[in-house]
Amino acid sequence: MAKKAVATFSGDKSQLKNVVKCIKMVKSERTGAYAFQEELVPTDEVADYFKK
């Protein structure tokens, strides 16, 4: 049976419980095409991240 590959974030494990991966769609001013911007954001700053 094959082993399952599991992605992990490097760093302190206690800090990761308060982090959310946010994905925002951003339009490029130069080309007009849309791209996805991904970032790890603390849970209490998620609303501020999407207001930018």
CHARMM-style PDB file with segment names, atoms N, HN, CA, C and O in Angstrom:
ATOM      1  N   MET     1       0.838  -1.173   0.000  1.00  0.00      PROA
ATOM      2  CA  MET     1       0.000   0.000   0.000  1.00  0.00      PROA
ATOM      3  C   MET     1       0.890   1.245   0.000  1.00  0.00      PROA
ATOM      4  O   MET     1       1.876   1.304   0.734  1.00  0.00      PROA
ATOM      5  N   ALA     2       0.549   2.223  -0.807  1.00  0.00      PROA
ATOM      6  HN  ALA     2      -0.253   2.175  -1.403  1.00  0.00      PROA
ATOM      7  CA  ALA     2       1.346   3.442  -0.934  1.00  0.00      PROA
ATOM      8  C   ALA     2       1.122   4.356   0.259  1.00  0.00      PROA
ATOM      9  O   ALA     2       0.038   4.401   0.841  1.00  0.00      PROA
ATOM     10  N   LYS     3       2.161   5.073   0.598  1.00  0.00      PROA
ATOM     11  HN  LYS     3       3.041   5.036   0.125  1.00  0.00      PROA
ATOM     12  CA  LYS     3       2.039   6.037   1.692  1.00  0.00      PROA
ATOM     13  C   LYS     3       1.363   7.297   1.192  1.00  0.00      PROA
ATOM     14  O   LYS     3       1.546   7.706   0.045  1.00  0.00      PROA
ATOM     15  N   LYS     4       0.594   7.894   2.052  1.00  0.00      PROA
ATOM     16  HN  LYS     4       0.445   7.562   2.983  1.00  0.00      PROA
ATOM     17  CA  LYS     4      -0.119   9.121   1.709  1.00  0.00      PROA
ATOM     18  C   LYS     4       0.782  10.326   1.974  1.00  0.00      PROA
ATOM     19  O   LYS     4       1.340  10.449   3.065  1.00  0.00      PROA
ATOM     20  N   ALA     5       0.927  11.197   1.011  1.00  0.00      PROA
ATOM     21  HN  ALA     5       0.474  11.097   0.126  1.00  0.00      PROA
ATOM     22  CA  ALA     5       1.735  12.404   1.180  1.00  0.00      PROA
ATOM     23  C   ALA     5       0.898  13.465   1.880  1.00  0.00      PROA
ATOM     24  O   ALA     5      -0.212  13.775   1.448  1.00  0.00      PROA
ATOM     25  N   VAL     6       1.428  14.013   2.950  1.00  0.00      PROA
ATOM     26  HN  VAL     6       2.330  13.761   3.302  1.00  0.00      PROA
ATOM     27  CA  VAL     6       0.710  15.019   3.720  1.00  0.00      PROA
ATOM     28  C   VAL     6       1.536  16.299   3.727  1.00  0.00      PROA
ATOM     29  O   VAL     6       2.707  16.291   4.109  1.00  0.00      PROA
ATOM     30  N   ALA     7       0.924  17.390   3.307  1.00  0.00      PROA
ATOM     31  HN  ALA     7      -0.027  17.398   2.997  1.00  0.00      PROA
ATOM     32  CA  ALA     7       1.612  18.686   3.299  1.00  0.00      PROA
ATOM     33  C   ALA     7       1.575  19.280   4.696  1.00  0.00      PROA
ATOM     34  O   ALA     7       0.526  19.294   5.340  1.00  0.00      PROA
ATOM     35  N   THR     8       2.701  19.765   5.162  1.00  0.00      PROA
ATOM     36  HN  THR     8       3.553  19.754   4.639  1.00  0.00      PROA
ATOM     37  CA  THR     8       2.771  20.403   6.475  1.00  0.00      PROA
ATOM     38  C   THR     8       3.424  21.765   6.324  1.00  0.00      PROA
ATOM     39  O   THR     8       4.231  21.990   5.422  1.00  0.00      PROA
ATOM     40  N   PHE     9       3.063  22.657   7.214  1.00  0.00      PROA
ATOM     41  HN  PHE     9       2.408  22.474   7.947  1.00  0.00      PROA
ATOM     42  CA  PHE     9       3.679  23.974   7.255  1.00  0.00      PROA
ATOM     43  C   PHE     9       4.843  23.912   8.221  1.00  0.00      PROA
ATOM     44  O   PHE     9       4.730  23.336   9.303  1.00  0.00      PROA
ATOM     45  N   SER    10       5.961  24.503   7.834  1.00  0.00      PROA
ATOM     46  HN  SER    10       6.053  24.971   6.955  1.00  0.00      PROA
ATOM     47  CA  SER    10       7.098  24.511   8.739  1.00  0.00      PROA
ATOM     48  C   SER    10       6.923  25.629   9.762  1.00  0.00      PROA
ATOM     49  O   SER    10       6.318  26.663   9.479  1.00  0.00      PROA
ATOM     50  N   GLY    11       7.452  25.405  10.924  1.00  0.00      PROA
ATOM     51  HN  GLY    11       7.943  24.565  11.154  1.00  0.00      PROA
ATOM     52  CA  GLY    11       7.378  26.426  11.955  1.00  0.00      PROA
ATOM     53  C   GLY    11       6.846  25.860  13.257  1.00  0.00      PROA
ATOM     54  O   GLY    11       6.692  24.648  13.410  1.00  0.00      PROA
ATOM     55  N   ASP    12       6.570  26.748  14.185  1.00  0.00      PROA
ATOM     56  HN  ASP    12       6.695  27.732  14.061  1.00  0.00      PROA
ATOM     57  CA  ASP    12       6.078  26.368  15.503  1.00  0.00      PROA
ATOM     58  C   ASP    12       4.647  25.847  15.396  1.00  0.00      PROA
ATOM     59  O   ASP    12       3.788  26.525  14.833  1.00  0.00      PROA
ATOM     60  N   LYS    13       4.382  24.672  15.918  1.00  0.00      PROA
ATOM     61  HN  LYS    13       5.081  24.121  16.375  1.00  0.00      PROA
ATOM     62  CA  LYS    13       3.070  24.041  15.798  1.00  0.00      PROA
ATOM     63  C   LYS    13       1.997  24.789  16.582  1.00  0.00      PROA
ATOM     64  O   LYS    13       0.832  24.755  16.186  1.00  0.00      PROA
ATOM     65  N   SER    14       2.341  25.458  17.670  1.00  0.00      PROA
ATOM     66  HN  SER    14       3.287  25.485  17.992  1.00  0.00      PROA
ATOM     67  CA  SER    14       1.340  26.180  18.463  1.00  0.00      PROA
ATOM     68  C   SER    14       0.823  27.417  17.725  1.00  0.00      PROA
ATOM     69  O   SER    14      -0.309  27.841  17.957  1.00  0.00      PROA
ATOM     70  N   GLN    15       1.627  27.992  16.849  1.00  0.00      PROA
ATOM     71  HN  GLN    15       2.546  27.647  16.660  1.00  0.00      PROA
ATOM     72  CA  GLN    15       1.213  29.172  16.090  1.00  0.00      PROA
ATOM     73  C   GLN    15       0.272  28.816  14.953  1.00  0.00      PROA
ATOM     74  O   GLN    15      -0.519  29.661  14.533  1.00  0.00      PROA
ATOM     75  N   LEU    16       0.331  27.599  14.443  1.00  0.00      PROA
ATOM     76  HN  LEU    16       0.974  26.913  14.784  1.00  0.00      PROA
ATOM     77  CA  LEU    16      -0.443  27.220  13.266  1.00  0.00      PROA
ATOM     78  C   LEU    16      -1.931  27.063  13.559  1.00  0.00      PROA
ATOM     79  O   LEU    16      -2.739  27.100  12.630  1.00  0.00      PROA
ATOM     80  N   LYS    17      -2.309  26.895  14.793  1.00  0.00      PROA
ATOM     81  HN  LYS    17      -1.653  26.865  15.548  1.00  0.00      PROA
ATOM     82  CA  LYS    17      -3.718  26.732  15.129  1.00  0.00      PROA
ATOM     83  C   LYS    17      -4.502  28.018  14.924  1.00  0.00      PROA
ATOM     84  O   LYS    17      -5.724  27.976  14.777  1.00  0.00      PROA
ATOM     85  N   ASN    18      -3.829  29.152  14.912  1.00  0.00      PROA
ATOM     86  HN  ASN    18      -2.837  29.186  15.031  1.00  0.00      PROA
ATOM     87  CA  ASN    18      -4.488  30.445  14.780  1.00  0.00      PROA
ATOM     88  C   ASN    18      -4.271  31.064  13.408  1.00  0.00      PROA
ATOM     89  O   ASN    18      -4.358  32.282  13.258  1.00  0.00      PROA
ATOM     90  N   VAL    19      -3.989  30.234  12.402  1.00  0.00      PROA
ATOM     91  HN  VAL    19      -3.919  29.244  12.524  1.00  0.00      PROA
ATOM     92  CA  VAL    19      -3.678  30.735  11.066  1.00  0.00      PROA
ATOM     93  C   VAL    19      -4.638  30.114  10.059  1.00  0.00      PROA
ATOM     94  O   VAL    19      -4.968  28.930  10.138  1.00  0.00      PROA
ATOM     95  N   VAL    20      -5.083  30.949   9.097  1.00  0.00      PROA
ATOM     96  HN  VAL    20      -4.814  31.910   9.033  1.00  0.00      PROA
ATOM     97  CA  VAL    20      -5.993  30.499   8.047  1.00  0.00      PROA
ATOM     98  C   VAL    20      -5.361  30.831   6.703  1.00  0.00      PROA
ATOM     99  O   VAL    20      -4.755  31.890   6.543  1.00  0.00      PROA
ATOM    100  N   LYS    21      -5.501  29.925   5.733  1.00  0.00      PROA
ATOM    101  HN  LYS    21      -5.993  29.064   5.863  1.00  0.00      PROA
ATOM    102  CA  LYS    21      -5.001  30.196   4.388  1.00  0.00      PROA
ATOM    103  C   LYS    21      -6.101  30.908   3.611  1.00  0.00      PROA
ATOM    104  O   LYS    21      -7.162  30.333   3.370  1.00  0.00      PROA
ATOM    105  N   CYS    22      -5.854  32.153   3.219  1.00  0.00      PROA
ATOM    106  HN  CYS    22      -4.992  32.620   3.415  1.00  0.00      PROA
ATOM    107  CA  CYS    22      -6.831  32.958   2.491  1.00  0.00      PROA
ATOM    108  C   CYS    22      -6.411  33.039   1.026  1.00  0.00      PROA
ATOM    109  O   CYS    22      -5.237  33.231   0.708  1.00  0.00      PROA
ATOM    110  N   ILE    23      -7.387  32.889   0.151  1.00  0.00      PROA
ATOM    111  HN  ILE    23      -8.341  32.733   0.409  1.00  0.00      PROA
ATOM    112  CA  ILE    23      -7.152  32.974  -1.292  1.00  0.00      PROA
ATOM    113  C   ILE    23      -8.027  34.095  -1.838  1.00  0.00      PROA
ATOM    114  O   ILE    23      -9.251  34.064  -1.705  1.00  0.00      PROA
ATOM    115  N   LYS    24      -7.386  35.086  -2.455  1.00  0.00      PROA
ATOM    116  HN  LYS    24      -6.392  35.111  -2.563  1.00  0.00      PROA
ATOM    117  CA  LYS    24      -8.099  36.256  -2.967  1.00  0.00      PROA
ATOM    118  C   LYS    24      -7.818  36.388  -4.457  1.00  0.00      PROA
ATOM    119  O   LYS    24      -6.683  36.197  -4.893  1.00  0.00      PROA
ATOM    120  N   MET    25      -8.843  36.714  -5.242  1.00  0.00      PROA
ATOM    121  HN  MET    25      -9.765  36.870  -4.888  1.00  0.00      PROA
ATOM    122  CA  MET    25      -8.674  36.919  -6.673  1.00  0.00      PROA
ATOM    123  C   MET    25      -8.350  38.393  -6.914  1.00  0.00      PROA
ATOM    124  O   MET    25      -9.093  39.275  -6.483  1.00  0.00      PROA
ATOM    125  N   VAL    26      -7.250  38.652  -7.596  1.00  0.00      PROA
ATOM    126  HN  VAL    26      -6.647  37.935  -7.946  1.00  0.00      PROA
ATOM    127  CA  VAL    26      -6.754  40.010  -7.818  1.00  0.00      PROA
ATOM    128  C   VAL    26      -6.641  40.255  -9.315  1.00  0.00      PROA
ATOM    129  O   VAL    26      -6.140  39.408 -10.054  1.00  0.00      PROA
ATOM    130  N   LYS    27      -7.110  41.424  -9.760  1.00  0.00      PROA
ATOM    131  HN  LYS    27      -7.516  42.112  -9.160  1.00  0.00      PROA
ATOM    132  CA  LYS    27      -7.012  41.780 -11.173  1.00  0.00      PROA
ATOM    133  C   LYS    27      -5.732  42.572 -11.414  1.00  0.00      PROA
ATOM    134  O   LYS    27      -5.449  43.538 -10.705  1.00  0.00      PROA
ATOM    135  N   SER    28      -4.965  42.160 -12.415  1.00  0.00      PROA
ATOM    136  HN  SER    28      -5.195  41.375 -12.990  1.00  0.00      PROA
ATOM    137  CA  SER    28      -3.727  42.834 -12.764  1.00  0.00      PROA
ATOM    138  C   SER    28      -4.045  44.143 -13.493  1.00  0.00      PROA
ATOM    139  O   SER    28      -4.840  44.165 -14.432  1.00  0.00      PROA
ATOM    140  N   GLU    29      -3.418  45.220 -13.048  1.00  0.00      PROA
ATOM    141  HN  GLU    29      -2.772  45.202 -12.285  1.00  0.00      PROA
ATOM    142  CA  GLU    29      -3.636  46.518 -13.698  1.00  0.00      PROA
ATOM    143  C   GLU    29      -2.995  46.569 -15.079  1.00  0.00      PROA
ATOM    144  O   GLU    29      -3.498  47.246 -15.976  1.00  0.00      PROA
ATOM    145  N   ARG    30      -1.896  45.859 -15.250  1.00  0.00      PROA
ATOM    146  HN  ARG    30      -1.488  45.309 -14.522  1.00  0.00      PROA
ATOM    147  CA  ARG    30      -1.157  45.910 -16.511  1.00  0.00      PROA
ATOM    148  C   ARG    30      -1.851  45.123 -17.616  1.00  0.00      PROA
ATOM    149  O   ARG    30      -2.033  45.633 -18.722  1.00  0.00      PROA
ATOM    150  N   THR    31      -2.237  43.885 -17.325  1.00  0.00      PROA
ATOM    151  HN  THR    31      -2.089  43.470 -16.427  1.00  0.00      PROA
ATOM    152  CA  THR    31      -2.803  43.034 -18.368  1.00  0.00      PROA
ATOM    153  C   THR    31      -4.323  42.896 -18.284  1.00  0.00      PROA
ATOM    154  O   THR    31      -4.967  42.559 -19.277  1.00  0.00      PROA
ATOM    155  N   GLY    32      -4.896  43.151 -17.119  1.00  0.00      PROA
ATOM    156  HN  GLY    32      -4.372  43.425 -16.312  1.00  0.00      PROA
ATOM    157  CA  GLY    32      -6.333  42.988 -16.947  1.00  0.00      PROA
ATOM    158  C   GLY    32      -6.749  41.568 -16.627  1.00  0.00      PROA
ATOM    159  O   GLY    32      -7.936  41.294 -16.453  1.00  0.00      PROA
ATOM    160  N   ALA    33      -5.786  40.658 -16.549  1.00  0.00      PROA
ATOM    161  HN  ALA    33      -4.821  40.880 -16.690  1.00  0.00      PROA
ATOM    162  CA  ALA    33      -6.085  39.255 -16.231  1.00  0.00      PROA
ATOM    163  C   ALA    33      -6.212  39.076 -14.723  1.00  0.00      PROA
ATOM    164  O   ALA    33      -5.632  39.835 -13.946  1.00  0.00      PROA
ATOM    165  N   TYR    34      -6.967  38.074 -14.322  1.00  0.00      PROA
ATOM    166  HN  TYR    34      -7.438  37.457 -14.953  1.00  0.00      PROA
ATOM    167  CA  TYR    34      -7.134  37.783 -12.903  1.00  0.00      PROA
ATOM    168  C   TYR    34      -6.118  36.733 -12.462  1.00  0.00      PROA
ATOM    169  O   TYR    34      -5.782  35.822 -13.218  1.00  0.00      PROA
ATOM    170  N   ALA    35      -5.637  36.872 -11.234  1.00  0.00      PROA
ATOM    171  HN  ALA    35      -5.910  37.612 -10.619  1.00  0.00      PROA
ATOM    172  CA  ALA    35      -4.700  35.916 -10.644  1.00  0.00      PROA
ATOM    173  C   ALA    35      -5.122  35.677  -9.202  1.00  0.00      PROA
ATOM    174  O   ALA    35      -5.795  36.510  -8.594  1.00  0.00      PROA
ATOM    175  N   PHE    36      -4.728  34.550  -8.671  1.00  0.00      PROA
ATOM    176  HN  PHE    36      -4.181  33.874  -9.165  1.00  0.00      PROA
ATOM    177  CA  PHE    36      -5.057  34.223  -7.291  1.00  0.00      PROA
ATOM    178  C   PHE    36      -3.873  34.529  -6.389  1.00  0.00      PROA
ATOM    179  O   PHE    36      -2.735  34.168  -6.690  1.00  0.00      PROA
ATOM    180  N   GLN    37      -4.160  35.205  -5.271  1.00  0.00      PROA
ATOM    181  HN  GLN    37      -5.084  35.498  -5.027  1.00  0.00      PROA
ATOM    182  CA  GLN    37      -3.138  35.550  -4.296  1.00  0.00      PROA
ATOM    183  C   GLN    37      -3.436  34.767  -3.027  1.00  0.00      PROA
ATOM    184  O   GLN    37      -4.512  34.908  -2.446  1.00  0.00      PROA
ATOM    185  N   GLU    38      -2.489  33.945  -2.595  1.00  0.00      PROA
ATOM    186  HN  GLU    38      -1.614  33.831  -3.067  1.00  0.00      PROA
ATOM    187  CA  GLU    38      -2.660  33.107  -1.411  1.00  0.00      PROA
ATOM    188  C   GLU    38      -1.748  33.607  -0.305  1.00  0.00      PROA
ATOM    189  O   GLU    38      -0.613  34.010  -0.557  1.00  0.00      PROA
ATOM    190  N   GLU    39      -2.259  33.578   0.939  1.00  0.00      PROA
ATOM    191  HN  GLU    39      -3.181  33.251   1.144  1.00  0.00      PROA
ATOM    192  CA  GLU    39      -1.468  34.037   2.062  1.00  0.00      PROA
ATOM    193  C   GLU    39      -1.978  33.391   3.338  1.00  0.00      PROA
ATOM    194  O   GLU    39      -3.178  33.163   3.488  1.00  0.00      PROA
ATOM    195  N   LEU    40      -1.059  33.092   4.266  1.00  0.00      PROA
ATOM    196  HN  LEU    40      -0.084  33.277   4.145  1.00  0.00      PROA
ATOM    197  CA  LEU    40      -1.434  32.601   5.583  1.00  0.00      PROA
ATOM    198  C   LEU    40      -1.650  33.811   6.487  1.00  0.00      PROA
ATOM    199  O   LEU    40      -0.743  34.618   6.688  1.00  0.00      PROA
ATOM    200  N   VAL    41      -2.870  33.928   7.032  1.00  0.00      PROA
ATOM    201  HN  VAL    41      -3.607  33.273   6.868  1.00  0.00      PROA
ATOM    202  CA  VAL    41      -3.262  35.102   7.802  1.00  0.00      PROA
ATOM    203  C   VAL    41      -3.761  34.646   9.171  1.00  0.00      PROA
ATOM    204  O   VAL    41      -4.468  33.641   9.258  1.00  0.00      PROA
ATOM    205  N   PRO    42      -3.409  35.364  10.244  1.00  0.00      PROA
ATOM    206  CA  PRO    42      -3.984  35.040  11.557  1.00  0.00      PROA
ATOM    207  C   PRO    42      -5.510  35.173  11.521  1.00  0.00      PROA
ATOM    208  O   PRO    42      -6.041  36.026  10.810  1.00  0.00      PROA
ATOM    209  N   THR    43      -6.211  34.337  12.280  1.00  0.00      PROA
ATOM    210  HN  THR    43      -5.779  33.644  12.858  1.00  0.00      PROA
ATOM    211  CA  THR    43      -7.671  34.276  12.202  1.00  0.00      PROA
ATOM    212  C   THR    43      -8.346  35.598  12.557  1.00  0.00      PROA
ATOM    213  O   THR    43      -9.408  35.902  12.013  1.00  0.00      PROA
ATOM    214  N   ASP    44      -7.771  36.379  13.439  1.00  0.00      PROA
ATOM    215  HN  ASP    44      -6.908  36.133  13.881  1.00  0.00      PROA
ATOM    216  CA  ASP    44      -8.398  37.644  13.812  1.00  0.00      PROA
ATOM    217  C   ASP    44      -8.143  38.759  12.804  1.00  0.00      PROA
ATOM    218  O   ASP    44      -8.716  39.839  12.948  1.00  0.00      PROA
ATOM    219  N   GLU    45      -7.309  38.546  11.791  1.00  0.00      PROA
ATOM    220  HN  GLU    45      -6.843  37.669  11.673  1.00  0.00      PROA
ATOM    221  CA  GLU    45      -7.023  39.564  10.782  1.00  0.00      PROA
ATOM    222  C   GLU    45      -7.584  39.217   9.403  1.00  0.00      PROA
ATOM    223  O   GLU    45      -7.220  39.849   8.411  1.00  0.00      PROA
ATOM    224  N   VAL    46      -8.463  38.222   9.333  1.00  0.00      PROA
ATOM    225  HN  VAL    46      -8.759  37.708  10.139  1.00  0.00      PROA
ATOM    226  CA  VAL    46      -8.995  37.774   8.047  1.00  0.00      PROA
ATOM    227  C   VAL    46      -9.852  38.849   7.395  1.00  0.00      PROA
ATOM    228  O   VAL    46      -9.732  39.075   6.191  1.00  0.00      PROA
ATOM    229  N   ALA    47     -10.709  39.514   8.150  1.00  0.00      PROA
ATOM    230  HN  ALA    47     -10.807  39.330   9.128  1.00  0.00      PROA
ATOM    231  CA  ALA    47     -11.576  40.547   7.590  1.00  0.00      PROA
ATOM    232  C   ALA    47     -10.755  41.699   7.027  1.00  0.00      PROA
ATOM    233  O   ALA    47     -11.093  42.237   5.973  1.00  0.00      PROA
ATOM    234  N   ASP    48      -9.689  42.082   7.709  1.00  0.00      PROA
ATOM    235  HN  ASP    48      -9.415  41.645   8.565  1.00  0.00      PROA
ATOM    236  CA  ASP    48      -8.820  43.167   7.221  1.00  0.00      PROA
ATOM    237  C   ASP    48      -8.102  42.765   5.938  1.00  0.00      PROA
ATOM    238  O   ASP    48      -7.878  43.603   5.064  1.00  0.00      PROA
ATOM    239  N   TYR    49      -7.739  41.488   5.817  1.00  0.00      PROA
ATOM    240  HN  TYR    49      -7.921  40.808   6.527  1.00  0.00      PROA
ATOM    241  CA  TYR    49      -7.053  41.014   4.614  1.00  0.00      PROA
ATOM    242  C   TYR    49      -7.932  41.166   3.377  1.00  0.00      PROA
ATOM    243  O   TYR    49      -7.445  41.570   2.321  1.00  0.00      PROA
ATOM    244  N   PHE    50      -9.209  40.849   3.493  1.00  0.00      PROA
ATOM    245  HN  PHE    50      -9.604  40.520   4.351  1.00  0.00      PROA
ATOM    246  CA  PHE    50     -10.099  40.934   2.327  1.00  0.00      PROA
ATOM    247  C   PHE    50     -10.561  42.351   2.055  1.00  0.00      PROA
ATOM    248  O   PHE    50     -11.035  42.623   0.952  1.00  0.00      PROA
ATOM    249  N   LYS    51     -10.445  43.270   3.007  1.00  0.00      PROA
ATOM    250  HN  LYS    51     -10.060  43.050   3.903  1.00  0.00      PROA
ATOM    251  CA  LYS    51     -10.819  44.675   2.763  1.00  0.00      PROA
ATOM    252  C   LYS    51      -9.767  45.421   1.964  1.00  0.00      PROA
ATOM    253  O   LYS    51     -10.075  46.438   1.343  1.00  0.00      PROA
ATOM    254  N   LYS    52      -8.509  44.929   1.966  1.00  0.00      PROA
ATOM    255  HN  LYS    52      -8.259  44.103   2.471  1.00  0.00      PROA
ATOM    256  CA  LYS    52      -7.431  45.599   1.228  1.00  0.00      PROA
ATOM    257  C   LYS    52      -7.699  45.606  -0.246  1.00  0.00      PROA
ATOM    258  OT1 LYS    52      -6.894  46.129  -1.017  1.00  0.00      PROA
TER     259      LYS     52
END
